[in-house]
Structure formats: C-alpha cells, structure tokens
Amino acid sequence: MLKKKINLKTFLPMALAPNIDELCRPLKEQLNVKFFNYIYSEKNNTRFTLSNHEAWFQHYFEMKHYDDEIMNYFNKKPINYNNISLWDGCQSNHQSCKIYKTIQKELNIGYILFIFAFYKNHAESFGFGFDHNMEHAPQFIFNNLDILIRFSQYFKDAGQSAIQIAREQSYQVILEEKKEYSNPFIWGLDHSEKKKIFKDLKIERIYLKNEHADVFITLPEAEAVLLTIRGFTYVEIAKILNVSPKTIDYRMDKVRKKLNLKHRKDIINLFVKERYLELIELSI
C-alpha cells in the first residue's frame, strides 16, 4: 500500500507523458515500441515513475498495482545484479503480470522487454512494449537490443528535467508483511545456481575481439588488467591476488607484448576503447 495517497489530478509525472512520448519517438518509428515505462526505486521502496501513456498511470494507481510491482523484489537480489527479461504476452499468473495485462490489451502489445539495473541503494527498470502484430518479434527485439540499452542511457540524460520533477513527487510503497515476495520467474536462475554452473564452465583463456580476435589472455593476466584499470597499484593488486608485485609486472608485460603495444598504459586505453572489459567481467 502507499504511505500517502496520490492525487492523480495534480500528479505531475502523469502530465509529463507527452514529453516522454516525444523522447520515445525514434523507438516508436523504427522499432514499433508502443509503450515505455521507467521506474526508480530506493531500497526503502520510495519510488518515482515515468511513462509515455497517461492511461498507464491511471490504471497503475487506481488498481493499486504498486503492491505487485517488480521493484518489490529489490531486497531479494544481490548488489549490482542486472538483467534483461522478455515477457511473451505476460501470460503467467504471477502477480507482477497483473500490471501489464490491461496495457497489453488496450495497446495491442505482444511482448514487453525489461532492462533491470540493481545497485547498492537503488534499482531501475526500463520497460518497452512492442506491437502485438510484429513479425519475428523476439529475434527482432534481441537483434536491436543495443539500441534499447543505449536508449536507457539517453533517457536518463535527455529526460533529466522530467526525472527531477518525478523525483520530487516520489511515493513510498509499504509492503504487506503477509505477502510472499520471493524471486519472481522473470529473474531466471538464482544467483547461487548460476555459480554452480559457472564452476563447470571453467575458462582458462579469454579471447578478445575486433582486430584482436585471435589474441587470448589468461585469467591471471585478465585479473591484473582489470584491477589496474580500476585504479589499483601493482603492490595493491599483488596483495589482493596473493602474489608478488613482480608477478603482476610480468603478467602486464605479457599482455602488452601479445597486443603489440609500446607502453603498458596503452593496455588500459585499448581495453576501454574496445570494450574488452566486458569480456573479462563475464569470464572471471
């Protein structure tokens, strides 16, 4: 339930729907995105939300769907957990689906894709609803996932003024003690279950990409590079990895030679420029 009732007649985020719709225009024209929703939730369930549809706000608050919102599961997820989830018509009976079933019917939406980002003290959700009549929708959506991820960053930049207005009209959701807020189906496997699988998928070499697709670095080398980029000195890295500073020096020099670079500082520049960090973080 809400800690304080919201008067939709004076609720400014709802009035901003046309502004949000304009930000979504490229997605609507090129990707058949008909519905967009952004939710920001603090750890104590203080939230604000924006959408390109006024009807969504009306339905959301009148039907008290905030009691079933995905963000209610915030405290169930590990820090820095991120996920992307595609809902096929939201046919599940899970309570989180109730929110979107009406929107799917009214706007003729077949698929909804969510991009989630969970941090230490807050979480964000970006929801994109696609036309029900879109052909080969799942393939089309995932083939253009990079555009949606870019939009999530664009929205936080171009929509700053709207976000600030919505933040000033934040609301707090008080979760029901009797309700079971277990992890919903949308998260996929539990984090601990994934760890078990990762143990069987041991990686000893990480192959890079682009012009260095034939180059690999070992896990120890990758750890040294990653910690160097994060700002640790060789002495600090040696303590973290329980080796000598000379070992770290040796590993970094091997990476430099593999990539045909003149200086070790060029390693950092290259890994950031080519986004090789993503490969390391997925492999360690």
N, C-alpha and C positions, 0 to 999 in steps of 0.2 A: 504494500500500500504506500501511498505518497505521504510524506511527513506533513506537507502542506498542500492543500488543494490548488489546482491550477485553473485560472480563468482564461479559457481559450480566446475570449473576445479581446483580451489585452495581451495575449501571449505573442511576443514579437517574433520568436523563431518561426512560428506558423506563417506570419505575414511575409517572411523572407523567402518563401517557396519560389516565387517567380525569379528572384535573384539567383537562387541555387540552380533553378532550371536553365538559366542562361549559361552558367558555368558548365552545365552538362551538355550543352548543345552539340559539341563535336562528337560526343559519345552517342547521342540520340541519332544524329545524322549518319554516322559511319558504322556504328556497332549495334543499332537497334536497342539501345538502352532506354527503357521507358520509365524506370523508377530508380531513384538514388536516395540513399539514407546514410547519414553519418551519426554515430553515437560515441560520445566521450564519457567515460565513467571512471570516477576516482575509486579508491579502494573501499571507502565507506559508502559506496553506491550513490554518491552525489553525481548527477549526470546533466548533460545537455545534449540536444539532438537537433539535427537539421535535415530537411528533405526537400525534394523538388515538387512534392504533392501535398497541398493543404489537406486533402481528404485523409491522408495518412495520419496526420496529427489528430484530426477529429476522431478517427476510429481508434487510434492508439490509446488516447487518454480516456475516451468515453467507455471503452471496453476494458479498461484497466490492464492492458497488455504489458505494461511495465512490470507487472508481477511475474510474467513469464519470459521476460526479456533474456536474451543470451547472456547479457552482461551480468546477470545474477550469478553466473558461474565463475566470476572473476577470481575469487579466492581459491578456486579448485585447480587453477592452472599454475604451472611453475613460472618463475620470473623469466622475462624475455622470451616467453613462448609465443610463437607466431604461427599462423595457419591460414590456409586458403580452402574454402569449402564451397562446393557446388551443390545446390539443392534442386533436385528434379521434381518440380511441381510441389515440393513440400508436402508429400502425401503421408508422411509419418504422423502418428498420433501424439508425438511429443509435444508438450505444452508450448515450446518455443515456436512451433509451426503455426499456432493459432493466429499470431500477429500478422502473418503474411498471406494467409489463405484468402482473406477478403480482398486484399490488394491484388492478388493473382487473378481473382475472378473479375474484379472491376476493371483492371488494366490489361487483361488478357496476357498475363505474364506466365511463361512456362518454366523458366529457370531463374534462380537467384544465386548470384555468386557473392560470397563474403570474403573480405580480406580482414583478418584479425591481427592486431598487434598488442601484446601484453607486456607491460613494463613493471617497474618496481611498485609504483604507486598509482598507476592508472592504466586504462586499456582503451583501445579504439576499435571501432568496427565500421567498415565501408561496405555497404550493400548495393548491388547492382542487379536490377530486374530486367530480364530480356524478353522480347516479344515471343509469345507462345507459338507463333507461326514460323519462326526462324528455322530454316533447314540446317541439319547437321550442327545443331546448337552447341553441344559440348565441345566438339572439335573446334568450332569457330571461336568459342569463348576462350579456350585454353591456348589456341594459336595466337590470340591477341591479348594474352594475359599481361604482357609487358606494358601495354597501353593503359590498362586498368590500374596497374601498380603505379605507373607514372601519374595517372590522374589523382590517385590518393595523395601524392606529394603536391601536385598542382593545386588541389582543392585546399590544402592547409595553407598554401601561400596566397593564391588569388582570392580565397574566401576568408581571409583574416578578419575583415570587418564584421562579416556575418557571424563568424565563430565567436568573436568577442561579445557581440550582442547576445548570442545564445548562452554564452558562459555566464553573463550577468543575470540570466533568468534560469539558472540551474535549478534542478529539483532533486530531492533525495528520496530514494525508494527504501522503505523499511521491509526487509524480507520476512516472510512468515516463518516462525520457528518450526511449525509442524510440517512445512513443505520440504520434500527431499530435493536438495539442489545438487544432485550427483552429476557427473560429467555427461552432457548430452551426446547423442550419436554423432553430431557434426565434427567432433574433435578427431575422430579416427582412433587409432590405438593409443592407449595410455602411455605416458612418457616412459614409465618403468618397463613396459612391454617392448617399446621401441629399443630401449637399451639392450634388452636381451637379444634382439635380432641383430643389432649392431655388433655384438660380440662375435656373431657367426660371420658377419660381413667384414672381416678384417682387411684393412687396406695398408699395404706397405709402401706403395708408390702413388704419388698424386701426379697425374698427367695434366699439364697446363693446356691452354687453348690458343686460338688465333694463330699467330706466326710461330708460337712455341708449342704447338700441338704434339710434337714428337719429343718434347723435353719433359722429364719427370723429376720430382724432388722426393726425397724420403720423408717419412713422418717426423723424424728428429729435426731434419732441415726445415720442414714446414713450421714446426713449433718455434724454432729460433726466429724465422722470418716473421711469423705472426706476432710474437712478443716484442720484437724490435719495432715493428710498425706501430704497436700500441704504446711505444714510448719507453720501454724498459731498457736499461743499460745491459751490457753483456754480463756484468757482475751480478745484477739482479736476476737476469734470465738463468744464469748458472745455478743460483740458489733455488729458483723455482723448479728447475728440471733436475736438480741434484747432480750436476756435472761441473766441470771446471770451466772458467772463463775461456781458456784456450780451446776447449772443445766447441764452445759457441762460435768462437772466432774461426775455427776450422770449418764448421758447418756453413757459416755465412759465406766464406770464401769459395766453398764448393758450389754453392748456388750461383754466385757471381760468375764463376767460370762456365757453368752449364749454360748460362744465358748470354755469354759473351759480352759481359758488361765491364766497363773500365773501373768503376768505383762501387763500393758497397751501398752508398746512398742511392745509386741508380736502381738497386733492387726494390727499395721502398717505392720510388716513383713509378717503376714498371708495374708492380703488383697492384698499386692503387689505380693506375691508369687503365690497365687491362682487366680489372676486377677479379684478379686471381685469388683475392682473399676469400671470396665466396666458396671457391673450390676447397680451400684449406679448412674453413669452418665446417663444411659439410663432411669432411673426411676424418677430422681428429676426434 
